């Protein structure tokens, strides 16, 4: 389910004050990084991820991380990406339609 513009804007506003909880290093998107991001998404629903790679590799890493965690990319700003995935139970973030 792709996010609409209004939903992305809402998530960007909610994620503005967040700090990065997951960092992708020189090894790229590994199983450990995906597992850490999965856990962070389950705990918080909305997480920032820092990616240490050049521009071309960063785009591939973002795509791999989003597909590996079944999450949506709310924002990409430089080396930081904001990911969102709705919790199955007790979701705190209700998106506008």
N, C-alpha and C positions, 0 to 999 in steps of 0.2 A: 504494500500500500504506500504509494509515494505521498510525501507531505505536500500540502498546498503552501502557497506563499504566506498566508496568515498563520498557519501552524508553525512554519519555520521561524517567522518573526516572534511568535510566542515563545518558542524554545530558545531562541537566541537571547531574548530578554531574561528568561529564567537561568540560562547558563552563563550570563555575563560575569557574575561574581565568582563562579566556580574556578578552582585550580585544577590543573591536570592531575589525574589520579593514576593514569597508565602512561608509560613512556615506551616508545618503540625505538630500540637502539640500532646499532650497526648491523645486527643480525637480521633485522627486518621483522616481518610478521611471522612469528613462530607459534607453535602450539601453546607454549606458555603464555605468550602475549594474548592470544585469543582467549585462553582460559581466564586470565586476569581481567580482561575486558568483559567477558561473560559475567563474572562474579560482580564486577563494579556496576554493570547494567542491572543486574538483579537487585543489588543493594540500593542503587540510586536512581535508576531509570534514565538519567541524563548525565553523561560523563564527558569530560574533556580528555583528549589524548594528545600527547606531544609526539611528533614523529621526526627523528633525526635522519633525514635523507635529503638528497637533492630533489628538485621539482618533479622530474619524471618518475623517479622511484617513489616519491611521496604519493602521487596520484594512484599508483598501483597498490601501495600499502593501504591507502584509505579504502580502496575498493575491496581488497582482500579482507581487511578488518571488518568492514560493514557486512560483507557477505558471510564471513565466518561466524559472526555473532548474530546474524539475522536482525540487524539494526538499521536505522535510517540515518543518513548524514544530514544534520540540521544546519551545519555551517562548517566551512573550511576557511581558515584565516591564517595565512603563513604556514607555520609548522604545526599549528593546532587544529584539531578537528573536534567537532561537537557531535556526539552520537546519542541517539535516543532509541529506546525500545520499551514499549509498554509492558508493565508487569502483568502477569496473569491474575494475581490476587493482590488486593490492597494497593491499587495504583493511585499515586498521589497527583499525577499530572493528567488533567483532562484537557484535551485539545479542542479548540473551537472548530466549527465546521465551515 
